[in-house]
Amino acid sequence: MDPPHLPARRGSLQGGGRSVRQELPGSKRRSVGRGDNADPAGDRSLPLHPLLRLPWLRVPPLAGSAPQDAPEPGGRRGAMGAVGVLGWLIGVATGQRGLGAGAPGEVTGCGGSGSTPGRAGELRQGRGPQPAAAPPCPPGAWPCSPKYFGRDALVCVCNATYCDTLDPVVLPAPGTYVKYESSKAGKRLERSEGSFQRSLRAPGLLLMLNVSALYQHVKGFGGSLSDAAALNILGLSRPAQDNLLRSYFSESGIEYNLIRLPMACSDFSMRPYSYDDVPHDYELKHFRLAEEDVKMKIPLLHRASAMSRRPLSLYASPWTSPAWMKSNGDVRGKGTLKGQAGDKYHKTWANYFIKFLDEYAKHNVTFWAVTAQNEPLTALFAHPQFPTVVFTAAQQRDFIVRDLGPALARSPHRTRLIVLDDQRIHLPHWAKAVLGNATAARYVAGVGVHWYLDGIVPASCSLEATHKLFPDHFLLYTEACSGFLTLWFSVSLGCWERGERYSHSILTVLNHFVAGWTDWNLALNLEGGPNWVKNYVDSPVIVDTSEGIFYKQPMFYHLGHFSKFIPEGSRRVGLHSRRRCLTCQLEHVAVLRPDGALVLVVLNRFGWDVPFGIQDPAVGFIETVAPANSIQTYLWHQQ
């Protein structure tokens, strides 16, 4: 039976990982980016910061590329291109496997044969009959409604009446495991099951767990509720809004537990503003939350919290102080706080944090943490209209020691303080300057990091070095996004490589003592905004309010491979690899959950399958395969 609200299934064209796809009623084909073929320069370059985007560097599509509304074979629209057509036809003729092989004895997905909807976002594909043992789709788990924006550039389309969902995570029986897999070939968190073996043929790559080696605790994963994200979510119908929020926060979604909020405006707002624009109001008598808080973000936070099984941890970051506190007299542009630490400007700015927490508390919203300043040094290179306040490490240290730290300590809020909130090129120097001061260190809980310049300095020289110096202070990635400084599209719908970059980052930093990872905007529009500085970027969820739909991109599912299965309180454990072949290279991390289950995430960024084995001395071996361009999450219990 077809899922409700989806059109009847059409036949299946096999090969190359493709199918004749299902579409939501009334969905309009629009090509914003060209998916994984769209951004060859931007997505393979080192991550750079969105503030460094230069509008005049943006160029139109290259000559000879397909126009955005060009029809594709079989009635498809978008920019597939002649090479894509040829590859697709060869795949059909030769019957290439497109979805990757399962482990021996593994039961994959659910449903019957052909293009029967599979479990948890899979549109079942394959030549010939599917395994007879495949279980039927359970109530509550519905497949992706796919739409292509070029070769292999697949998004899952959701509207008011339909959205793909996942089952709640259930631990498998002892001696067995479950695997969730997403791939460039079209899988989206597809679930399968298997059993451990007593022995294993000598694999090219063996991953060996050591649960006695315990490392950092995990705080969690999430995204940011900017003004732009709230506007896009609320631009949908109420049922579609619910589907979007459930996709992120509920058991039928990827179960985010972290939410970052800007304090007042960011560049992803419709306008520049602060909470107190009355000059010289040192007592903050005119402090007021904005309509963006009261009518948009606070109601959405309550709805997300009601949907979430896990407690949500909120943290806030200021982009700018009121104009009258800044040296340049404007919330926009480069400026520092007037005066110096300990004076009336700095004490008022510290009390501004407390007033923010007070006002949100009146709306039943409390914050786990605040960061001292969003990108205090990257602001020096910002667009001239960007809202920001510049701090050096020494200035931030003194502000914390004399003003912000004491203000938070005196307040009724049990809110923690995070420093830096900028690129890791500043580590470990920033941490030495701030946490090296014993008074500041007592007020600070952790260090926030942005991903944009990660390619410049290795994680071992920045993150791990900081952890070794200050092991009692956590490291948390507080912002990341794709689509900046690109010569193609800010939004590249269905781009698999952008999802891979997310997973590569998460795996790298988890293996270097980072406690969690927060994406930037939860949802943006087709342009990558709104953004009043025109600093457009990409997002895991793209909203088309004109059609009442939203697209869940590969980035969304890559994040889900971590957020859904690694809850707060998990701990990274030892994981060693033994490799016997040059092409058997995978990225991976293992964690022990609070309930005693083990999670292993494996990423294959190469264009070929990699057979490998997993060894847990307490249970046995798993013989399996990481298909080309795929990510997998394995889950099992030792008892």
N, C-alpha and C positions, 0 to 999 in steps of 0.2 A: 504494500500500500504506500502511496506517496504521502509525504508529510503534508499536513493541512496547509492551505494557502499557497502551495507551490503548484505551478502548472503540471499537467501530466508529463511523465517522463517521455523524452524522445529517445530514439535509438542511440546506440553508443558507437562512436568511431574510435577504434583502439589504435594504440601505437603512439610513441612519443609522449605518453602521459597525458593525452588529451581526451576529451569527451565532448559530445554536443551538450552544451551546458544548459542548465535550467536558469531561468531568470524570474525575478519577482514581477508580478503584475504591475504594469505602469512604470517600470524602471526605464529610464532613458539612457541610451549609450552615450557616454561623454568621455573623451580622451583628454586627460590633463597631462599626465606624463606617459611615457612609453614603457612603463614597467621596468623589468630588469635589464632591458636593452637601452633604457633611456639615458642613463647618466654615466657613460663610460669613464669620463674624467673625474667627475665629482665623487663617485662612489668608490673609486679605487685609489683615491688620493688619501694622504694623511688627514685625519679629522682636523678641521679648522673651525674657528669660532664664528657663530653667526653674526657677531658684531662686525667682523671683518668683511662682511658682504659689501661689495661695491655695486650699486645699482647699474652703473654704466658698463659693468663687465658682462651683464646678462645679454645673451645674443639669441636671435631667433633660431628655430630648428635648422640643422644643416641642410644645404641644398640637396635636393634629391630624396629627402626623407618624406615619408607619407604624411599627408595632411591629417590633422586630428580627426576629421570626420570621414576619412576614406574608408570604403567598405572593405571588409575582410572576406576571405573565402567562406562559403556557407552562410552568407548573410551577416557575418560578424563585422562590426565596425571598430575602428581603431587603427593603430599603426603596426601592422604585423610585418610587412615588408616582404620582398621577393625571397630573400634567404630564409625567412621564417616559413613561408609557404612551402618552399622546396623541402626544408627539413621535416615539416609536418607530413608532407606527402610521402617522403621516404619512410618515415616512421610507420605510417599506415600500411605501406606496401610490405615492409619487412617485419612488422609485428614487434617492434622494439618494446621491451619492458620499460614502462615509464614510472612505476611506483616503487620499485625497490623490492628486494626479496626479504622474506621473513626468516626467522631462525628455524632450524629443523624442528618439526613438531609443533610449530607455533600456530595458534588459531587467530586469524587476523580479522578485525572489524566485525561487522554484523551484516545480516541481510543475505540475499541470495546471489544471483549471477548478474552479469552485464553491468548496467549502471544503477543497480539498486542502491538507494541511499544507504550509506554505511553509518557507523557509529561516530558520534562526536566530530562532525564536520567533514566526513569523508563522502565523496560521491564515488561509489564503488566502481572501479575500473579493472579490466583484465581480460585477456583473451581466453575464451572457452569458459567452462563451468568454474565457479568458485568452490572452495572447499565446502563439502556438505556439512561439516561440523560448525560452520559459522553461525553464531546465535542470532536470533531476531533482534531488531533494534528495540531497546528498552524504552518505556515511556520517559519522556523528559530529555532524551538525547537526540538532537536533530542535526542533520548534515548541513554543510555549507551550501548556500545557493551561489554558485560560482559565476563570475563574470571576468572575461579576459580583456586586458588592455595591451595586447601584443603577446608575442610568444612567451609562454610560461609566466606571464604577469597576471596572476590570479588574485582577485579579492573575493571576499564573501559578502554578499549583499544582504542587508537587513532593512526591514521597514516596520510599520506599526503592527503587522499581523504575523510576521515570521522573522526568526533569527536563529542561526545555528547555536546549539547549546552543548554542554558537557554534563555527564553524570557526576555526582559527588564522588570524591576519591574514596574508594574502599580498599583496604589492605588485602592483598591476596593471601591464600592459605599458605602455611609453612611449606617450603620446598618449591613454591611457584613464584612467579613474578608477573607484573604487568608492564607493558611498554606503550608509551605514547609517542607517535612519530608525526612530524611535519616535513614536507619536502618541496623542493622546487617543482617536482613532477605533479604536485597537486594534493598531497595529503595535508590535512590540517588536524593535528592532535588526534590522529587515528589510534584507537586502543586495540591492543592485542595481548594475548596471554601465552605463557610458556612455563616450562618446568626446568629446574636446575638438574644438571647431570653430575654423575660421580667422577667423571674424567673428561678430558678434552684432548682432541687432536692438537698437535703443535700448531698454534695459530701464528700468523704473521705479527699480530699484536695482541698482547695479553694485558688487561687492566686488573691490577691486584689491590684489593681494599685492605686497609689496616685500621680497624675501628678503635684500636687502642691509642692511635695518634690523633689527638683532639686539638682543633685550632679555634678560630674565632666563632663566636655566636652570630647567628644571622638575625638581623632586624627585620628585613623584608624587602618588598618590591612594590612599586607603584608608579603614579604619574602626578601631574600638576593640574590643579583646577585654576587656571588663569581666567581672566575676564573673557578672553577669546574662546576658551574651551566651554565656559558656561553659556555664552551666547550661542554657540553652535549647537550645543545639546538642547537648549531651550527653544531653538528654532525649529525643532521637530515636533510632531504631534506628541501628546502625552504618552500614548502606548509605545511609540518609537523611542522616546526618551527612556522609558522604563527598560526597553530591550537593550539600549546602549549601556545604561548603568548596571543592569544585571550582567552584561557581558564582562564588565570590568570587576564587579565586586561580589557577585553572588556565587553560590556553590555550582550553579549552572554555567558560570563563566570562569575567568582565570584568577579570581579571588585576590585582587590587590589588597594590601593592608597599609600602604603608605600613601598619603596625599600631601603634596606641597602646595601652599597658597602664597601668592605675592601679598605683601602688606601694602594696600592701596594699589596704584597702577604699576604695570610693567609696560614694556613695549607691546605686548600682546593685550592691549586694552584699546578701547575706542577713543580714548582721550587721556591727556595727562592730568593727574589729580593727586591730592593728598587728603588726609583726614582732618587737617586743620590749616586752612589757608588764611587765617586771620593773623596779620603780622604781630610779632612780639607777644603772642599768647603763651607766655612761659608756664602758666598754670594749666594750659590745655583745656580751658573752659569751653572752647568751641570745637573740641574734638568730636567728630561724628563719623560713624561708618558711612560708606557711600551706598547708593542704590545698588551698585554692582555686588556689594556684600549682602545687603538685607534682602533684596528681591531675587538674586540669582544664586550666589555661591552658598549661602547658608541653607536655603531650602534644598539645594542639590546635595549638600553634605548630609543633611538629615535623611534624605531618601537613600543615599548610598549606604549609610550606616544601618538603616533598617533592613537593607537587602543582604548585608554582610554577616556571615557566620563568625568571622574573625573580628576582633577589636581593631578599629582603624586608628592608626597613629598619624596625627596631623602635625605638620611643621610649617612655619611661616618664614618668609624671607622679604626684607625690605629692598626695593629698588632705589627709592629716593626719599629724602626727608621733605618737609614743606619748603617752599622756595625761600622763605624768610630765614631759614636756618642755614642755607647754603651760601658758599662764597660767591657764586655766580648769580644769585638771586632768582633762580629758575629751577623748577623740578626737572627740566630738560637740560641736557648738556653736562659737560665736565665741571665738577665743583667738589669742594670738600666741605665738611661742617665748619662753620665759623668758629673761631676761638681755638681752644685746646681742651684736652681732657680735664674734667673737674669743673669747667666753667658752666654758665647758665645754659649755653646752647647744648652742650653735651649732656647735661643732666636732664634737660627738657627732652632731648632725643631719646634718652634711656627711658624716661617716663612715658614717652610715646608708645614704646613697646608694651608697657604695662597697661596703658589705656586700651590698646588694641586687644590684649588678652581679656581685660575686664569686659569690654563691649561684646566680644564674641561669647564670653561666659554667660552674659545675660540672655543670649539666644541658645543656651545649652550646648555650646561648642567649646571644647577645651583642646589645648595644644600640647602635644608631647614635647615639642622643641621649637626654638626659633634659631635662625642663623643671624649672625651679627650684621651681615651685609651681603647682598648678592654681588658677586664679582667685583670686589673692591679695587682690583688692579686692572683687570681687563677693561674697566670703564675708561681707562686712559686712551684706549684705541677705539672707543665707541663712535658710532654715528653721532654727529653733533646734536641731534634731537633726542638721543637716548636718555631715559631717566636713570640717574645714577648718583652715587656719592663715592668719592675716592678715599680709600684708606691705605696706608702702608701697614706692614705687619706691626711695626712699633706703635703706630697710632691706634690700631685695633687693640693691641695689648693694653695700652694705657686707658682707652675708653672702657674696656672690660673691667680693669682693676678699679678704676675710680668712679665709674658711672653705671654701666649696664649690669655688671655682676652683682653689686650691692642692691640695685633696684630689683632685680629678679629674686634675690635672696630674701628681701623684705616683703615681697608681694605674697599674696595667698596662693599663687599659682606654682604648681610643681613642674614647671616648664624647664627643659634642659636647653643648654646653649651650645651651638655649633659654630666653629670659627672657619675661616677661609671662604668656603663656598665659591671656589674659583678653580683655576686649572692646576693640575698636579705638577706643572713645571715649577710651581712655587714651593714644592715640598722637597726635602724636609725643612728648608729654611724658614718658612712661615711658622711651622709647628715649633721649631726651636725658639723663634722670637717670642711667640705667645705662650706656649706651654712650658717653655724654659723658665718662665716667671712663676714661682710657686703660688702666688696669690691668684694670678690669672688661671693657672691650671686647676685650682680648686673650684672655680666657677664654671669651667668648660667641661662638657661631656664628650665632645667628639670633633672631628674635622670633616667638613664637607668638600667634595671634589666634583668638578665638571669635566666632561670627557673630551672637549673640543680639541685640545692640543696634546692628547695622549700619545700621538705618534712621535712627538719630539723627544720625550724622555721615557725610558723603560720603567715599568711598574716596580721592578726590584730596586731601582735607585731612588724612587719617590715614595711609593706606597709602603713597600716592605721596610724601607729605611725608616720611615716615620713610625711604623708600628713597633719596630725594635727599640726606638728611642722612647716612645710613649705608649707602652702596651696597654695601659689602663684607659686610654681614650680611643673610642671607636673611629673607624673610617667609614664614610657613607658617600656613595655617589648621589649627588643631589640634582643633576641636570644632564640631559643628553637629548639630541635630536639629529635627524638627517635632513638633507635638502638645502643646506646652506652653502654659499660660495660655489654654486654649480653653474656650469655653462649651458645647462639644459633646463630641467624643471625643478622647482622647489618641491612640488608634490609629484611623485612618480608612482602612480597607482599600480599596485601589485608587484613592486620591485622586491624580489627575493634577496638580492644582495644587501639591501638596507636592513633587512631582518637579520641576515648573517652577521653584519657588523655589530648589531645589538648583542647577539649571543656571544660573539667573540669578545666583546668588551666585558660582558658580565662574567664569563668564564675566567678571563684573564685577571680581573680585579678580585674575584672571590678567592682565587688561588694566591693572592697577595694581600690577604687579611682584611679585605673590605667586607662590611657587614650587610650591605644592601645596595640597591640600585633604583633610582627614580628617573623615569622618563620626563620629558617636558610636557607639552600640552596634551591633555587627554583626548581632545578632538579639535580639528581645524576644518576650514572649508576647502573647497576645490582649489583655491588660490594659495592656501597655506596661511591663512589669517583668520580674522582680521588682525591687523597690526598697524598702528598709526605711524610707525617709522618705515613701513613697507619692508620689514625684515622677515619675509615669508620663509617658512620651513615646512617640513613634512611631519606627519603624525601617524601613530598606529591606527587611528580611526579618522576617516575623512567623511564629512557630512555634506550632503547635497540637499539643502533645505527646499530647493525648488521642486524636487521630486519626492521629498519626505522620506529619503533613504539615507543610510550610511554604509560605508565600506570598511570592512575589517581587513587590514593589510597584513602581509607577512610579518611585519614588526610586532603586531598584536600577538600572533601565535608564538613567535620566538619568545616573547616575554612570558607568555603563559606556561612555557616549558619549565620556567623557574618559579613564578609566583604561585601557581596552583599547587605545586608539590613540595615546596620548601617553606613551611610556615615559620613564623617568628619563634625563636628559641632553638632552632636547629643549629647543629654545629658541623663545620667542615671537618672531614676525617681524612686520614692518610690515603693516598691513591698513587700507586706507582705503576709505571708502564714498562713492558719488555717488548721491544720491537725487533723483528727479524727481517723486515723488508723496507726499502726506501720509500715506497708509496703508501705505507700503512701509517699515516699521520692523522691523528684525531685530536680534538681539544675536548677536555673533560673536567668534571669536578664531582666529588662525592660528599654527601652530607648525611648526618644522622639526625632524624627528626625527633621531637620530644616524645612521640609515641613509640619510639624504638625502631621504626621503619628506616630503611636506607634508601637514598635517592642517588641515582647516578645520571648525570646529563652529559650527552656525547654529541659533539658537533663535527660534521664532515663538510668542509668548505670546498672540497675538491670535486671535479667532474667525473669521478669514478667511484664505484662501490669499494668499501673497505671491510673485508671480513675481520672479525676480532673476537676475542674471548674475554669474559669477565670472571674473576675469581673472588669469591667470598669464602674464606677458610671455614666459616661456621656453617655454610650451607652447601657449597659446591661450585659448579661452573655453569656459565651460560655461553653457548656458542651462537653467535649472531652476526649481523651485517649492518654496517652503516651505509645506506644507499648514497649515491652521489648527491651532493648539495642537500643534506638533510640534517635534522636535529632530532634527537631521541631522549626521552626521559624514562629510566627504568626505576621501578619501585618494588621492594620486597621486604619481608619481615624475617628476622633471624630466628624467632621463636616459633 
